Amino acid sequence: MAESFGTDAARYDRARFSYPSELIERIVERSPGPTFVDVGCGTGIAARQFAAAGCRVLGVEPDSRMAAFARHSGIDVEECTFENWDPAGRIVDAVVAGQARHWVDPAAGATKASGVLRPGGILAVFWHAFEPPRDVASAFVSAFRRAVPDAPVAVTTETMTRDAYRAICAKPAAGIRGSEAFGVVEEWRDDWAVTLTRDEWLDQLPTQGLLTQLAPDARAPILDAVGAAIDARGGSFMLKCATFTVAARRR
């Protein structure tokens, strides 16, 4: 799944959400300087926000398709997994990861980050969590189970809530806490919401990990079912969102 997001990099960049401006400002304010490494930078969504805030950002991205898109958008990128990336003696002020840190080994990732961060530098990893209305979520769950009856992950309406997504922070947080290189681990939550049309949500759904590996004919019934549920609501809905962050300073 981790290697599947580059199948449609342009859609990913177009449909995926940016990060709350308050979060970007909070990380920049806590950083001792402007040099940032963005782990799993993807198409450069977070990297461009940090660059716009005055930071010098280097992306580390293993998928050549995502890396190429990020470069085209103005971000310097080195193609590699973070665990195997060679910083070549470089020291930076901040290591960040948006929607990507759970693809990195928790212990190895914390060790790699501590080795590239200057004392007082910040490690900040963050994820979006979405909570669609229950009827829209139910339509997705039912159609997904029919399309992928042997799915390796359990998908229920209960897993499609903001609080359920918080569990994704646990392993990276444990990896940071287990490293003697970092101080107190902070956890932040930024709640927000967005109103989406049917077409906007159906544009984003194929970029989500549960669907990126499905063939178009397997994906179509799922999108049709979700589209019908949104149509029944008048063609749009409010998506409740939260962005969870785990952050710590290099000792």
FIVO-164850 format. One line per 10 residues: their letters; for each residue x, y, z of N, C-alpha, C. Coordinates in Angstrom, 1 decimal. Atoms other than C-alpha are relative to their C-alpha. Layout:
<atoms>
a> X,Y,Z,X,Y,Z,X,Y,Z; ...
</atoms>
This chain:
<atoms>
maesfgtdaa> 0.8,-1.2,0.0,0.0,0.0,0.0,0.9,1.3,0.0; -0.8,-1.2,-0.1,2.8,2.4,0.9,0.6,0.4,-1.4; -0.6,-0.3,1.3,4.1,2.1,-2.7,-1.0,0.3,-1.1; 1.1,-0.1,1.0,0.7,2.6,-4.4,-0.4,1.5,-0.2; 0.6,-1.3,0.0,0.1,6.3,-3.8,0.4,0.8,-1.3; -0.5,-0.7,1.2,2.1,7.4,-6.9,-0.7,-0.4,-1.3; 0.7,0.4,1.2,-0.2,5.7,-9.3,-0.7,1.1,-0.7; 0.6,-1.2,0.6,-1.9,9.0,-9.9,0.4,1.2,0.8; -0.6,-1.1,-0.8,0.3,11.7,-8.4,-0.7,1.3,-0.2; 0.7,-1.2,0.3,-1.6,14.5,-10.1,-1.3,0.1,0.8
rydrarfsyp> 1.3,0.0,-0.7,-4.9,13.5,-8.6,0.3,0.1,1.5; -0.4,-0.1,-1.4,-3.2,13.0,-5.2,0.2,1.4,0.4; -0.4,-1.4,-0.4,-1.8,16.5,-5.2,-1.3,0.9,-0.1; 1.2,-0.9,0.2,-5.1,18.0,-6.5,-1.1,-0.2,1.1; 1.1,0.3,-0.8,-7.5,16.2,-4.2,0.3,-0.1,1.5; -0.3,0.1,-1.4,-5.6,15.7,-0.9,0.1,1.4,0.6; 0.1,-1.2,-0.8,-6.0,18.4,1.8,1.4,0.5,0.4; -1.2,-0.6,-0.6,-3.3,20.8,2.8,-0.2,0.0,1.6; 0.0,0.0,-1.4,-2.5,21.3,6.5,-0.4,1.3,0.7; 0.5,-1.2,-0.7,-4.0,23.8,9.0,1.2,1.0,0.1
selieriver> -1.0,-1.1,-0.1,-2.1,27.1,8.8,0.6,0.1,1.4; -0.4,-0.1,-1.4,-2.0,27.2,12.6,1.1,-1.1,0.3; -1.0,1.0,-0.2,-0.1,23.9,12.6,1.3,0.3,-0.6; -1.2,-0.4,0.6,2.4,25.0,10.1,0.8,1.1,0.8; -0.6,-1.1,-0.8,3.0,28.2,12.1,0.6,-0.5,1.3; -0.4,0.5,-1.3,3.3,26.3,15.3,1.4,-0.7,-0.1; -1.2,0.8,0.2,6.0,24.0,14.0,1.2,1.0,-0.4; -1.0,-1.0,0.4,7.9,26.9,12.3,0.5,0.8,1.2; -0.3,-0.8,-1.1,7.8,28.9,15.5,0.9,-0.8,1.0; -0.7,0.8,-0.9,9.2,26.0,17.5,1.4,-0.5,-0.5
spgptfvdvg> -1.3,0.4,0.6,12.0,25.3,15.1,1.1,1.0,0.2; -1.1,-0.9,-0.3,15.4,26.8,15.9,0.5,0.7,-1.3; -0.5,-0.6,1.3,16.0,27.6,12.2,-0.9,-0.4,-1.1; 0.9,0.2,1.1,14.6,27.4,8.7,0.3,-1.3,-0.8; -0.3,1.2,0.8,16.2,24.1,7.4,-0.9,-1.2,0.4; 1.0,1.0,-0.2,13.6,21.4,7.1,0.3,-1.3,-0.9; 0.1,1.3,0.8,13.6,17.7,6.0,-1.5,-0.5,0.1; 1.4,0.5,0.0,10.1,16.5,4.9,0.1,-1.5,-0.4; -0.1,1.4,0.2,10.0,12.7,5.2,-1.3,-0.5,-0.7; 1.1,0.4,0.8,7.8,11.0,2.7,-0.8,1.1,-0.5
cgtgiaarqf> 0.6,-1.3,0.4,7.1,14.3,1.1,-1.1,-0.1,-1.0; 1.0,0.2,1.0,4.9,12.8,-1.6,0.1,1.0,-1.1; 0.0,-1.0,1.1,3.9,15.4,-4.1,0.4,1.4,0.4; -0.5,-1.2,-0.6,5.1,18.2,-1.8,-1.0,0.9,0.6; 1.1,-0.9,-0.6,1.8,19.4,-0.2,0.5,0.7,1.2; -0.5,-0.6,-1.2,3.3,20.0,3.2,1.3,0.8,-0.2; -1.2,-0.7,0.3,6.7,21.0,1.8,-0.2,1.4,-0.5; 0.3,-1.3,0.6,5.2,23.8,-0.2,-0.5,1.0,1.1; 0.5,-0.9,-1.1,3.4,25.1,2.9,1.2,0.5,0.9; -1.2,-0.5,-0.8,6.7,25.2,4.9,0.8,0.9,-0.8
aaagcrvlgv> -0.8,-0.9,0.8,8.5,26.8,2.0,-0.6,1.3,-0.1; 0.7,-1.3,0.0,5.8,29.5,1.8,0.2,0.7,1.3; -0.2,-0.6,-1.3,6.4,30.1,5.5,1.5,0.4,0.2; -1.4,-0.5,0.0,10.1,30.9,4.7,1.0,-1.1,0.3; -1.0,1.0,-0.3,11.7,27.5,5.3,0.7,-0.6,-1.3; -0.7,0.7,1.1,14.3,25.7,3.1,-0.3,-1.5,0.2; 0.5,1.3,-0.2,12.8,22.3,2.6,0.7,-1.0,-1.0; -0.5,1.1,0.8,14.4,19.1,1.4,-0.9,-1.2,0.2; 0.9,1.2,-0.1,12.0,16.2,0.6,0.8,-1.3,-0.1; -0.5,1.4,0.1,12.9,12.5,1.1,-1.2,-0.8,-0.4
epdsrmaafa> 1.2,0.7,0.6,10.5,10.4,-1.0,0.5,-1.3,-0.8; -0.4,1.2,0.7,10.9,6.7,-2.1,-0.7,-0.2,-1.4; 0.8,0.2,1.2,8.3,6.9,-4.9,0.5,1.0,-1.1; -0.6,-0.9,1.0,9.9,8.3,-8.1,-1.1,0.8,-0.7; 1.1,-0.8,0.7,6.5,9.4,-9.5,-0.4,1.2,0.9; 0.4,-1.1,-0.9,5.6,11.4,-6.4,1.2,1.0,0.1; -1.2,-0.9,-0.1,9.2,12.8,-6.2,0.0,0.9,-1.2; -0.1,-0.8,1.2,9.0,13.9,-9.8,-1.0,1.2,0.0; 1.1,-1.0,-0.1,5.7,15.8,-9.1,0.5,1.1,0.9; -0.4,-1.0,-1.0,7.2,17.5,-6.0,1.1,0.9,-0.6
rhsgidveec> -1.1,-0.8,0.6,10.3,18.6,-8.0,-0.6,1.0,-1.0; 0.7,-0.9,1.0,8.0,20.0,-10.7,-0.6,1.2,0.7; 0.6,-1.0,-0.7,6.3,22.0,-8.0,1.0,0.9,0.8; -1.0,-0.9,-0.6,9.6,23.5,-6.8,0.7,-0.5,1.2; -0.6,0.5,-1.2,10.7,21.2,-4.0,1.2,-0.9,-0.4; -1.2,0.9,0.2,14.2,19.6,-3.9,-0.3,-1.3,0.7; 0.3,1.3,-0.5,13.8,15.9,-3.4,1.1,-1.0,-0.2; -0.9,1.2,0.2,16.1,12.9,-2.8,-0.8,-1.2,0.1; 0.8,1.3,0.1,14.6,9.5,-3.7,0.6,-1.1,0.9; -0.5,1.0,-0.9,15.0,7.1,-0.8,-1.0,-0.2,1.1
tfenwdpagr> 0.7,0.1,-1.2,13.3,5.6,2.1,0.7,0.7,1.1; -0.7,-0.8,-1.0,14.0,7.6,5.2,1.0,-0.8,0.8; -0.9,0.9,-0.7,15.6,4.6,7.0,1.3,-0.1,-0.7; -1.2,0.3,0.8,18.1,4.2,4.1,0.6,1.3,-0.5; -0.5,-1.2,0.5,18.6,7.9,3.4,1.3,0.4,0.6; -1.4,-0.5,-0.4,22.2,9.3,3.6,0.0,1.5,0.1; 0.0,-1.4,-0.2,22.1,12.8,5.1,1.4,0.7,-0.4; -1.3,-0.4,0.4,25.8,13.1,4.1,0.6,1.1,0.9; -0.5,-0.9,-1.0,26.7,15.0,7.3,-0.8,1.3,0.2; 0.9,-1.2,-0.1,23.9,17.6,6.9,-0.7,-0.1,1.4
ivdavvagqa> 0.7,-0.2,-1.2,22.3,18.9,10.1,-1.1,1.0,-0.3; 1.1,-0.9,0.3,18.9,20.5,10.0,-0.8,0.4,1.3; 0.7,-0.6,-1.1,16.5,22.4,12.3,-1.3,-0.8,0.3; 1.2,0.7,-0.2,13.4,20.3,11.8,-0.2,-1.2,-1.0; 0.4,1.2,0.9,12.3,16.9,10.5,-1.5,-0.1,0.2; 1.5,0.1,0.0,8.6,16.7,9.6,-0.5,-1.1,-0.9; 0.6,1.0,0.8,6.3,14.1,8.1,-1.5,0.1,0.0; 1.5,-0.1,0.1,2.7,14.6,6.9,-0.6,-1.2,-0.7; 0.7,1.2,0.6,0.6,11.5,6.3,1.0,-1.1,-0.4; -1.0,1.0,0.5,3.8,9.4,6.0,0.7,-0.7,1.1
rhwvdpaaga> -0.9,0.6,-1.0,5.5,8.6,9.3,-0.4,-1.4,0.4; 0.4,1.4,-0.3,3.5,5.4,9.9,0.6,-1.0,-1.0; -0.7,0.9,1.0,5.3,4.0,6.8,1.4,-0.2,0.4; -1.4,0.1,-0.4,8.6,4.4,8.6,0.1,-0.8,1.3; -0.2,0.8,-1.2,9.9,1.9,11.2,0.2,1.0,1.2; 0.1,-1.0,-1.1,9.2,3.7,14.5,1.4,0.2,0.7; -1.3,-0.2,-0.7,12.6,3.0,16.2,1.1,0.5,-1.0; -1.0,-0.4,1.0,14.8,3.4,13.1,-0.3,1.4,-0.4; 0.3,-1.3,0.4,12.9,6.5,12.1,0.4,1.1,1.0; -0.4,-0.9,-1.1,13.5,8.2,15.5,1.5,0.1,0.1
tkasgvlrpg> -1.5,0.0,0.0,17.2,7.2,15.4,0.5,0.9,-1.2; -0.5,-0.7,1.1,17.6,8.6,11.9,-0.3,1.5,0.2; 0.3,-1.4,-0.2,15.8,11.9,12.8,0.9,0.6,1.0; -0.9,-0.5,-1.0,17.9,12.3,15.9,1.4,0.3,-0.5; -1.4,-0.1,0.5,21.1,11.9,13.9,0.1,1.2,-1.0; -0.1,-1.1,1.0,20.2,14.7,11.4,-0.5,1.3,0.7; 0.5,-1.2,-0.7,18.6,17.2,13.9,1.1,0.6,0.9; -0.9,-0.7,-0.9,20.7,19.8,15.7,-0.7,0.0,1.4; 0.6,-0.1,-1.3,20.2,20.1,19.5,-1.0,1.1,0.0; 1.1,-0.9,0.0,16.9,21.8,20.1,-0.9,-0.1,-1.2
gilavfwhaf> 0.8,0.2,1.2,15.7,20.8,16.6,-1.3,-0.8,0.3; 1.3,0.6,-0.2,12.1,19.6,16.3,-0.3,-1.1,-1.0; 0.5,1.1,0.8,10.7,16.3,15.1,-1.5,0.1,0.1; 1.4,-0.2,0.0,7.0,16.8,14.1,-0.6,-0.9,-1.1; 0.7,0.9,0.9,4.8,14.1,12.5,-1.5,0.2,0.2; 1.4,-0.4,-0.1,1.2,14.7,11.7,-0.9,-0.8,-1.1; 1.0,0.8,0.8,-1.9,13.0,10.1,-1.3,0.7,0.0; 1.4,-0.4,0.1,-5.3,14.0,8.9,-0.9,-1.2,0.4; 1.0,1.0,-0.3,-8.3,12.1,10.3,-1.4,0.6,-0.5; 1.3,-0.5,0.6,-11.7,12.3,8.5,-1.2,-0.8,0.6
epprdvasaf> 1.2,0.6,-0.5,-15.2,11.6,9.8,-1.2,0.5,-0.9; 1.1,-0.3,0.9,-17.8,11.6,7.0,-1.3,-0.3,0.8; 1.3,0.3,-0.6,-21.5,11.6,7.9,-0.2,-1.5,0.0; 0.1,1.5,-0.1,-22.6,8.1,9.0,-0.6,-0.7,-1.2; 0.6,0.7,1.1,-24.8,7.4,6.0,1.0,-0.1,-1.2; -1.0,0.1,1.1,-21.9,8.3,3.6,1.1,-1.0,0.4; -1.0,1.0,-0.4,-19.5,6.2,5.7,-0.6,-1.4,-0.2; 0.6,1.3,0.1,-22.0,3.3,5.7,0.0,-0.5,-1.5; 0.0,0.3,1.5,-22.3,3.4,1.9,1.3,-0.5,-0.4; -1.3,0.4,0.4,-18.6,3.2,1.6,0.4,-1.4,0.6
vsafrravpd> -0.3,1.3,-0.7,-18.2,0.3,4.1,-0.7,-1.1,-0.7; 0.7,1.1,0.6,-20.9,-1.8,2.5,0.5,-0.3,-1.4; -0.5,0.2,1.3,-19.7,-1.3,-1.0,1.5,-0.5,0.0; -1.4,0.4,-0.1,-16.0,-1.8,0.0,0.0,-1.5,0.4; 0.0,1.4,-0.4,-16.8,-5.1,1.7,-0.5,-0.9,-1.1; 0.4,0.8,1.2,-18.6,-6.4,-1.4,1.1,-0.1,-1.0; -1.0,-0.1,1.1,-15.8,-5.3,-3.7,1.3,-0.7,0.5; -1.2,0.6,-0.5,-13.0,-6.6,-1.4,-0.3,-0.8,1.3; 0.4,0.9,-1.2,-14.4,-9.4,0.8,1.2,-0.5,0.8; -1.1,0.5,-0.7,-10.9,-10.5,1.7,1.0,1.0,0.4
apvavttetm> -0.9,-1.2,-0.4,-9.5,-7.1,2.7,0.8,-0.4,1.2; -0.9,0.3,-1.2,-6.5,-7.4,5.1,-0.3,0.9,1.2; 0.3,-0.9,-1.2,-7.9,-4.6,7.3,-1.5,0.1,0.2; 1.4,-0.1,-0.3,-11.2,-4.3,9.0,-0.5,1.5,-0.2; 0.5,-1.3,0.3,-13.3,-1.4,7.7,-1.5,0.0,0.5; 1.4,-0.2,-0.6,-16.4,-0.3,9.7,-0.2,1.5,0.1; 0.3,-1.4,-0.2,-18.2,2.9,10.3,0.7,0.6,1.2; -0.7,-0.4,-1.2,-16.5,3.0,13.7,1.5,0.3,-0.3; -1.4,-0.3,0.3,-13.0,3.0,12.1,0.0,1.3,-0.8; 0.0,-1.2,0.8,-14.1,6.0,9.9,-0.4,1.2,0.9
trdayraica> 0.2,-1.2,-0.9,-14.1,8.5,12.8,1.3,0.6,0.3; -1.3,-0.7,-0.4,-11.6,11.1,13.9,0.7,-0.6,1.1; -0.7,0.5,-1.1,-10.9,9.5,17.2,0.6,-1.4,-0.3; -0.6,1.2,0.4,-10.3,6.1,15.6,1.3,0.1,-0.7; -1.3,-0.2,0.7,-7.6,7.5,13.5,1.1,0.4,0.9; -1.0,-0.4,-0.9,-5.8,8.7,16.5,1.0,-1.1,0.3; -0.9,1.2,-0.3,-4.4,5.2,17.0,1.2,0.0,-0.9; -1.1,0.1,0.9,-2.2,5.7,14.0,1.3,0.8,0.5; -1.2,-0.8,-0.6,0.0,8.1,16.1,0.7,-0.8,1.0; -0.5,0.7,-1.2,0.7,5.5,18.8,1.4,-0.6,-0.3
kpaagirgse> -1.3,0.6,0.2,3.6,3.6,17.2,1.1,1.0,-0.3; -1.1,-1.0,0.1,5.6,6.7,16.0,0.2,0.7,1.3; -0.2,-0.6,-1.3,5.0,8.3,19.4,0.8,-0.9,0.9; -0.7,1.0,-0.8,6.3,5.1,21.1,1.5,0.0,-0.4; -1.4,0.0,0.4,9.4,5.2,18.9,0.8,1.2,0.4; -0.6,-1.2,-0.5,10.1,8.8,19.8,0.3,-0.1,1.5; -0.2,0.1,-1.5,9.6,8.2,23.5,1.0,-1.1,0.4; -1.0,1.0,-0.3,11.8,5.1,23.3,1.4,0.4,-0.3; -1.3,-0.5,0.3,14.7,7.2,22.0,0.4,1.0,1.1; -0.6,-0.9,-1.0,16.9,8.9,24.6,0.4,1.3,-0.6
afgvveewrd> -0.5,-1.2,0.7,17.7,11.5,22.0,-1.0,1.2,0.1; 1.1,-1.0,0.1,14.3,13.3,22.4,-0.5,0.3,1.4; 0.6,-0.4,-1.2,12.7,15.2,25.2,-1.4,-0.3,0.1; 1.4,0.3,-0.2,9.1,15.4,26.2,-0.8,0.0,-1.3; 0.8,0.1,1.2,6.7,14.2,23.5,-1.3,0.7,0.2; 1.3,-0.7,0.0,3.8,16.6,22.8,-0.9,-0.6,-1.0; 1.0,0.4,1.0,0.6,15.7,21.1,-1.0,1.1,-0.2; 0.9,-1.1,0.3,-1.6,18.3,19.4,-1.1,-0.5,-0.9; 1.2,0.4,0.8,-5.0,18.1,17.8,-0.6,1.3,-0.6; 0.6,-1.2,0.6,-6.3,20.7,15.3,-1.3,-0.5,-0.7
dwavtltrde> 1.3,0.3,0.6,-10.1,20.3,14.5,-0.4,1.0,-1.1; 0.5,-0.9,1.1,-11.5,21.7,11.3,-1.1,-0.8,-0.8; 1.0,0.6,0.8,-14.2,21.0,8.8,0.0,0.6,-1.4; 0.1,-0.5,1.3,-14.8,21.4,5.1,-1.3,-0.6,-0.7; 1.1,0.4,0.7,-17.9,21.2,2.9,0.4,-0.4,-1.4; -0.4,0.6,1.3,-17.4,18.9,-0.2,-1.2,-0.3,-0.8; 1.0,0.5,1.0,-19.4,18.3,-3.3,0.3,-1.5,-0.3; -0.1,1.4,0.4,-20.0,14.8,-4.6,1.3,-0.2,-0.8; -1.2,0.2,0.9,-17.3,15.2,-7.3,1.3,0.2,0.8; -1.3,-0.3,-0.8,-14.7,16.6,-4.8,0.3,-1.2,0.8
wldqlptqgl> -0.3,1.2,-0.8,-15.1,13.6,-2.5,0.4,-1.2,-0.8; -0.3,1.1,0.9,-15.1,11.1,-5.3,1.3,0.1,-0.7; -1.3,-0.2,0.6,-12.0,12.7,-6.7,1.1,-0.4,1.1; -1.0,0.3,-1.0,-10.2,12.2,-3.3,0.0,-1.5,0.4; 0.1,1.4,-0.5,-11.4,8.7,-2.4,1.0,-1.0,-0.7; -1.0,0.9,0.6,-9.2,6.9,-5.0,1.4,0.2,0.4; -1.4,-0.3,-0.5,-6.1,8.5,-3.4,0.2,-0.6,1.3; -0.1,0.6,-1.3,-6.8,6.7,-0.1,0.5,-1.4,-0.1; -0.7,1.3,0.1,-4.8,3.6,0.7,-0.9,-1.2,-0.2; 0.9,1.1,0.2,-7.8,1.3,0.7,-0.4,-0.2,-1.4
ltqlapdara> 0.5,0.0,1.4,-8.6,2.1,-2.9,1.2,0.1,-1.0; -1.1,-0.3,0.9,-5.2,2.9,-4.5,0.4,-1.2,-0.8; -0.5,1.2,0.7,-4.5,-0.7,-5.4,-1.1,-0.7,-0.8; 1.1,0.7,0.7,-8.0,-1.6,-6.8,0.0,0.4,-1.4; 0.2,-0.2,1.5,-8.6,-2.0,-10.5,-1.2,0.9,-0.1; 1.1,-1.0,0.2,-11.0,0.7,-11.9,-1.3,-0.7,0.0; 1.3,0.6,0.0,-13.8,-1.9,-12.4,-0.4,-0.5,1.4; 0.3,0.3,-1.4,-13.5,-2.9,-8.7,-0.3,1.2,0.8; 0.2,-1.3,-0.8,-13.4,0.7,-7.5,-1.3,0.7,-0.4; 1.2,-0.7,0.5,-16.3,1.9,-9.6,-1.3,-0.2,0.8
pildavgaai> 1.2,0.2,-0.8,-19.1,0.3,-7.6,0.1,0.7,1.4; -0.1,-0.7,-1.3,-17.7,1.8,-4.4,-0.2,1.5,-0.2; 0.2,-1.4,0.3,-17.6,5.3,-5.9,-1.4,0.3,-0.3; 1.4,-0.1,0.4,-21.1,4.8,-7.3,-0.9,0.1,1.3; 0.8,0.1,-1.2,-22.5,3.8,-3.9,0.2,1.3,0.9; -0.3,-1.2,-0.8,-20.8,6.8,-2.1,-0.6,1.2,-0.7; 0.6,-1.1,0.7,-21.9,9.1,-4.8,-1.5,0.1,0.2; 1.5,0.0,-0.1,-25.5,8.0,-4.5,-0.4,0.5,1.4; 0.3,-0.4,-1.4,-25.4,8.6,-0.7,0.2,1.5,0.1; -0.1,-1.4,0.0,-24.1,12.1,-1.3,-1.1,0.7,-0.8
darggsfmlk> 1.1,-0.6,0.8,-26.7,12.8,-4.0,-1.3,0.0,0.9; 1.2,0.0,-0.9,-29.4,11.8,-1.4,0.1,1.1,1.0; -0.1,-1.1,-0.9,-28.0,14.6,0.8,-0.1,1.3,-0.8; 0.1,-1.2,0.8,-28.4,17.1,-2.0,1.3,0.4,-0.8; -1.2,-0.2,0.8,-25.0,16.7,-3.6,1.2,0.5,0.7; -1.2,-0.4,-0.8,-22.7,17.8,-0.8,-0.1,-0.4,1.4; 0.0,0.3,-1.4,-21.8,17.2,2.8,1.1,0.7,0.7; -1.1,-0.6,-0.8,-19.7,18.5,5.7,0.9,-1.2,0.5; -0.9,1.0,-0.5,-16.6,16.4,6.4,0.7,0.6,1.2; -0.7,-0.4,-1.2,-15.4,16.7,10.0,1.4,-0.6,-0.1
catftvaarr> -1.4,0.4,0.1,-11.6,16.6,10.2,0.8,0.4,1.2; -0.9,-0.3,-1.1,-8.8,16.6,12.7,1.4,-0.3,-0.5; -1.4,0.3,0.3,-5.0,16.8,12.2,0.7,-0.2,1.3; -0.7,0.4,-1.2,-3.1,14.9,14.9,1.5,0.2,-0.2; -1.4,-0.2,0.1,0.5,15.8,15.6,0.7,-0.5,1.2; -1.0,0.4,-1.0,3.3,14.2,17.6,1.3,0.7,-0.2; -1.2,-0.8,0.1,6.3,16.4,18.3,0.9,-0.1,1.2; -1.0,0.0,-1.1,9.5,16.4,20.4,1.2,0.7,-0.5; -1.2,-0.7,0.3,12.7,18.3,20.6,1.2,-0.9,0.2; -1.3,0.8,-0.2,16.2,16.8,20.1,0.7,0.6,1.2
r> -0.7,-0.4,-1.2,18.0,16.9,23.4,1.3,0.7,-0.3
</atoms>
